[in-house]
Amino acid sequence: MPDRIYLDANATTRVDSRVADAIEPYLREGYGNPSSSHPEGRQAAAAVAKARGQVAALLGCAPDEVVFTGGGSEADNLALKGVAWATRSKGRHLVVSTVEHPAVSEPARFLEREGWQVTALPVDRYGQVSAAQVAAALRDDTVLVSIMHANNETGTVNDIAAIAAVCRARGVLFHTDAAQSAGKLPIDVKDLGVGLLAVAGHKLYAPKGIGALYVRSGVVLEPLIHGAGHEGGRRAGTENVPFIAGLGAACELARTEGLANFAQKVRPLRDRLHELLLSAVPDLILNGHPEARLPNTLNVSVPGLLGRDILAACPEVSASTGSACHEGVDRPSPVLAAMGVSSEVALGALRLSLSLSTTREDVDRAAEAIVAAVSRLRQP
Ligand SMILES: Cc1ncc(COP(=O)(O)O)c(C=O)c1O
């Protein structure tokens, strides 16, 4: 689709052709079951082991601390429910934030229905949670804290190292949802000091339906899927060898070139897009933290207009709004509402998220189309 401008990389990314090349052999000749001891099985097992090492290298952990899952949601569910179920005799209190992705907030609500107590910490106007807030919320019966690394809507980044440190000081396990940050920001699980960390393949140029959970050595989880002892007994099921190979290749590419390109190429393009929009729409409001933000994410509101109407008026741009439409009524995004953004401003939000393949021309054309749409819609 050459004429389209895709600015929705936080929703999903296009599979990198080198990732597709890494997947293809395992859809064709490399069909063995990694648990089999014959050459076909050993070839598949070697592919899984290679990918495990590639994911581990991106995250700074040991290969056996990586559990492959069927995506980011499963990784988050495994972290929350797996820890809660394994530690129910120690305590039944969890801490999350009010801006978590449903992949975290919904398992937390599920556990609440099952008798756990959940503290959802409020965020400041940028969408951040502080380490002091987390420290104040910890109780003797807290078994897990889960605070996202980077928010999917605003890109706001939390100080995970500081939050993990207060948890560690109280002996509480800490999980972070890194679905949006992995591949965009450098991540070292040891430096961050986290016990668990979730990755979603399709946010970093691998396919949908593959992800990983970092589980620090010694952390015990109850599996969500019981069966044979795959993934060190933490996730049963014959491995999805092709997509695991793809996730490995994507992590390798992120480590060797993607991270540098996010800092050197994507951030300046994102900032250019912001400047172009701001110079033509001076009352444009930035949602999210001005600096502590993913390098590719720009969430802006045009006061008085609906994000949905703006996108409808520039159909060549693929992006997201900061609202959801239920039965004909626009509702502001719960993330923006939790940040204290007024309904009027939240309803005018656009999430523009760039990828490694976004060009300067894309940015210039998108800015032109959005500015033209805004001025048309604002005409009396
Ligand atoms: C922050 C965050 N967490 C978790 C997920 C879920 O990942 P997946 O789509 O792979 O299940 C997403 C995807 O939108 C996300 O943005």
Ligand as a Chemical Component Dictionary entry (heavy atoms), coordinates in Angstrom:
data_LIG
# 
_chem_comp.id                   LIG 
_chem_comp.type                 NON-POLYMER 
_chem_comp.pdbx_formal_charge   0 
_chem_comp.three_letter_code    LIG 
# 
loop_
_chem_comp_atom.comp_id 
_chem_comp_atom.atom_id 
_chem_comp_atom.alt_atom_id 
_chem_comp_atom.type_symbol 
_chem_comp_atom.charge 
_chem_comp_atom.model_Cartn_x 
_chem_comp_atom.model_Cartn_y 
_chem_comp_atom.model_Cartn_z 
_chem_comp_atom.pdbx_ordinal 
LIG C1 C1 C 0 1.602  -2.520  26.804 1  
LIG C2 C2 C 0 1.059  -3.770  26.174 2  
LIG N1 N1 N 0 0.999  -4.897  26.889 3  
LIG C3 C3 C 0 0.546  -6.047  26.373 4  
LIG C4 C4 C 0 0.091  -6.115  25.082 5  
LIG C5 C5 C 0 -0.461 -7.402  24.568 6  
LIG O1 O1 O 0 0.384  -8.023  23.649 7  
LIG P1 P1 P 0 -0.210 -9.078  22.590 8  
LIG O2 O2 O 0 -0.978 -8.285  21.587 9  
LIG O3 O3 O 0 1.005  -9.745  22.001 10 
LIG O4 O4 O 0 -1.051 -10.047 23.341 11 
LIG C6 C6 C 0 0.126  -4.957  24.285 12 
LIG C7 C7 C 0 -0.394 -4.974  22.898 13 
LIG O5 O5 O 0 -1.117 -4.079  22.486 14 
LIG C8 C8 C 0 0.629  -3.756  24.852 15 
LIG O6 O6 O 0 0.684  -2.622  24.145 16 
# 
loop_
_chem_comp_bond.comp_id 
_chem_comp_bond.atom_id_1 
_chem_comp_bond.atom_id_2 
_chem_comp_bond.value_order 
_chem_comp_bond.pdbx_ordinal 
LIG C1 C2 SING 1  
LIG C2 N1 SING 2  
LIG C2 C8 DOUB 3  
LIG N1 C3 DOUB 4  
LIG C3 C4 SING 5  
LIG C4 C5 SING 6  
LIG C4 C6 DOUB 7  
LIG C5 O1 SING 8  
LIG O1 P1 SING 9  
LIG P1 O2 DOUB 10 
LIG P1 O3 SING 11 
LIG P1 O4 SING 12 
LIG C6 C7 SING 13 
LIG C6 C8 SING 14 
LIG C7 O5 DOUB 15 
LIG C8 O6 SING 16 
# 
